[in-house]
Amino acid sequence: MAETLALHPGVEAAGQRIDAFLSSAVPGITRSAAQRLLSEGAVTIDGKARKKNYKIAETDEIHVRLPDVKLIDLTPENLPLDIVYEDDSIVVVNKARGMVVHPAAGNWSGTLVNALMYHCGERLSGINGELRPGIVHRIDKDTSGLLVVAKNDAAHQHLSEQIQRHAVRREYEGIVIGVFREPEGTVDQPILRHPTDRKKMAVGTGGREAVTHYQTLAAYPGYSHMGFRLETGRTHQIRVHMAFSGHPIVGDPVYGAPKDRFSSIGGQCLHAAHLTLVHPETGEEMRFDAPLPGYFTEILDKLRKMT
């Protein structure tokens, strides 16, 4: 049976095109997919179908009828999972570096979704489609740390709306090359697909809003241990913003510096360390923490010895 989402844009989204809003508000829905839903009449605002260029108002009541979820043709796999918290509505996982979140071309097994299917059985939300059951937000393959998974559609919708309102607090720790002139600040630069390399993202005019707050936790010769807080969740956001600022993430194979002394660590030194959200059923604010993984602390130890 098709699912219908009810969305309330609020003041921050007022004035956005409806297709752009949907692509950021509904996980797994691209802008082109949003336009297709609009053209099919699957999106109504205050009971009326709208065109893709409709500018939404703060008080709009938006209903999105999602396509029927197909049977998932994926294999549950008994893979190691670091479960930080679990109840009937959500699972909070501390993802290991190197694990892909959901299946895609080249990664049809060994993903977090495969592991969750084994662990949770059929108790995962279906809103995000057949390849991403339960997945509300992602972190990169070579980024470790926390993400929340929805066990039912009501929890998924509630969490998605929290993310859209910036009510979910996502805090990362990372090590960057160099030392910021100001120990804390904000990078507010739009992010879009790289114009020549479609596997990369870039800062550029016409991109989607992206805001990263940063704070220096410790400075070392040539490197800094940083804290980051996301307001938005664009693909590769912290990595792109740090590279744009001239302080790429240590070990980043895509946006990093070629002469980084720690480039052989096997991925970027970035960890989703803290996650704060409101429980979709109880309304309780919950904070989760994941300790820094071994590869991260080993680099910090080496940097401390350099001082």
N, C-alpha and C positions, 0 to 999 in steps of 0.2 A: 504494500500500500504506500502511495506517495505521501511524503511528509510535507507539512506546511509550517514555515517559520514565520513568526511575528516579530518584526523589528521596529524599534523606536529610535530614530536617528539622533535626536537631541541637538543642542545648540552647536556643538563642535562640527557636526556634519552638514549643517544647514548651508545650502547653496551648492553642494556637490551634485554632479550628474549622478543619476540613479545607477547607471552601469558601473561607474567608478566606486560608488558607495558599496554596492553589492559585492564587488570583487575584493573589498577589504573587510567587509562585515561578515561574510559567509565563508568559512574555511573551505578551501578546495575549489572555490568558484573563481575562474579567471574572468577577465573583463569580457572576452569573447563569449564565454559561456553565459555570463550575465545578460549580454545582449541577445543571445539566442532565447533565453527564458523570457525576456521582455517581448521579443517578437512573437513568441508563442502564446502570449497572454498569461504566462504563469506567474507574473508579478502584478499585484494590484496595490494601489495607494488610495486609501480611503474608499475602497471598493471599486476603483476604476483602473483599467489597464493604462499604462503610460508608455511613451516612447523612450528610447535609450538616452536622449538628451534632456529629459525632464530634470529640472533642478529641484531637489528635495527641500522641504521645509522642516523646521524643528519639530513641529507637532504632527508630522505625517505618520500615519499608521500603515506600515508596509508589510504585505503578506507575500511570501515567496513559496510557491509550490514546487518542491524539488522532484526530479525524476525518480521513478521507482528504483530502489536499490536492487541490483542484480545479486544473484547468489555469488558468494565469494569463492573464487576458484584458486585458493591459496592453501598451502599446507601448514597447519599448525606445527611449530617446532619447539621442542623442549630445550630452549636456550637459557643461559643464565640471565636472570633479571634481578636487579637491585631494587626491590620494592620499598619505598620510603613510607608509604601510607596507602591503605586500601579500605574501602567500604562498599556499600551497594551502589554508590553513585559515581565514584571516581577512583582512579589509581594514580598515584604519584610515583614516577620512576626516576631513578638516578641512572641515566643512560651512559653506557661506557663509550669512550672515544673509539671510533672506527665502526660503530654500528649505524647502519642506515635506518632512518625512522620508518619509512614505508616503502613497499615494493615499487619498482619502476624498471625501465629498460636497463638490463645489466645487473639488476639486484632484485631477483624474484624470490630469493630465499635469504635466510640469515638476518632478516630485518626485525626491528622492534615489533612491527605488526605481526609477523610470524610467531614471535615469542608470546605476544599478548593473546593471540588466538588460542595458543596452547594453554596459557595460564587462566584466561577468562572464559574460554569456550565461546558461546554465543552472546555473552553478556558484554557487548560493546555497542556503542551507538552506531547507527547506519547513515547518519546525515552526510558524512564526508565521502560516501561512495564505497564501491566494492574493494578498492585497494587501500583505503585509509580508515578502516573501522576504528572508531574511538578517538582518532587523532584530532585534537583541537588546535594545536600549534606544533611547530617543529623546531629542532635545532640541527645544525649541520652534522654530517657524518663524523667529522673529526673534531667536533666540539662535544665535550662531556657535560653531564649535569642533568638538571631537573626539568621534567615536563609533566603536565597533567593529562590524563586520558579519561574520556567520558565513557561510562558504562551504559548509558541510555540516552535517548534523544533529548529528553528534557534537560538533563545535566549538560549535554553538549551545547544546546541553545543558550542556556544560562551562562556558561563559561565563555562562549563566543561573544555574547553581548558585553560581558565584563571586559574582555580584551578590546572590543571596539570602543568602549568608554574609557580605556586606559586605567581600568580599575584593578587589573591584575598587575602586580609589581614583579617584574622580572629583573633580577640583579645578577650580573656576571662578574667574574674575576679573570684577568688576563695579564700577560706580560707583553709589553711593547718595546720596540726599539727606540732608544732615546728617552729624553726627559722633557715633559711639557714645561713651557715657560710659566704658565699659570697652573698651579697644582690641581685645580678643578675647573670645570666649565661644561659647555654644551656644544655639540655639533648638530646644527640644524640645517641639513642639506638634503634635497630630494634625491631619491635613488631610482634608477631605471636600468633596463637591460643595456649592456655594453653595446655600442653601435657596431662593432666589428667582430666581437667574440661573444656569441650568444650564450656561452656557458658562464659568463662573468656578469657582474653588476657594476654600475658606475654612478658617480655623482653627476647630475646633469639637469639642465633646464627641461621642464616638462615631466620630470619624474614624480613619483609618489612621495608625499611628505614622509620624512624620516628624522627622528630626533633621538640622539644618544647623549645622556649625561655621563660625564667621566670624573673620576677622583683619583688622585695619586695616593696609593696606600704606602708605597715605599719607593725610593729612588736609589739606583745603583749606577756605577760607571757604565754609561751607554744603554741602560735598560731601566724600565719602571714596572713595578707591580701595580696594576690598576684595578679600580672598581668601576663597573658600568651599570647604568640603569636605563632600560629601554622605555620610551614612551610609545614607540611604534615597533612593529615586528617585520620589517622588510627582509627579503632574502639577503643573507650575508651582511646585514646592516652594520654590526660593530666592526667587522673586518674591513668593509668598504670605507666607513667613516674614519677609522684609524689610519688606513693607508692614505686617504685624502688629507689627513692632518699631518702627514709626514712621520707618523709613528706606527708603522704596521705591526700587526700581531706577530710575535715570535713564532717561527715555524710555519707560517702560513704559506702553503705551496702556490697559491694563486695570487694573492695580493701582497705577499711579504717581500723582504729585501733578499736578493740573491746571495749576499755575503753574510747573512745572519749566522753567527757561530753555533746556534742551536737549530739550524734548519733541518738537521737529520732526525729530529724527534718523531717524525711520522705524522705530522698534522699541526694545526695551530694550537698555541697554548692559551686556550679559552675554555672557561668552565662556567656553566649556569649554576651558580652556587646557592642562590636564594630565590624562593618563589612564594609570593603572598597572594591569596585569593579568598573570595567569599564562597563558602560551601554552597553548592546549588540547591541543596535540600534544607539544611539547617539554618542557613543565613549566617553562620559563624565565620569570622575572619580567621584564616589559618595560614601559618607561616611554616615553610619547610626549608631545611638547610642540608646541603650536601658537602661534605669535606673535600678539600682539594685532593685530586688524585695524585698518585705517586710521581708520575712524570712531571707534574707541575711543581711539587715540593722539591724534587731533585734539582730542578733549575734554580729555584729560589735559594737553595742551599749553596749552589755554586756561585750565585751572584753575591750572596752575603760574604763569601770567602774572598771576593774580589775587592771588598771595601777596606 
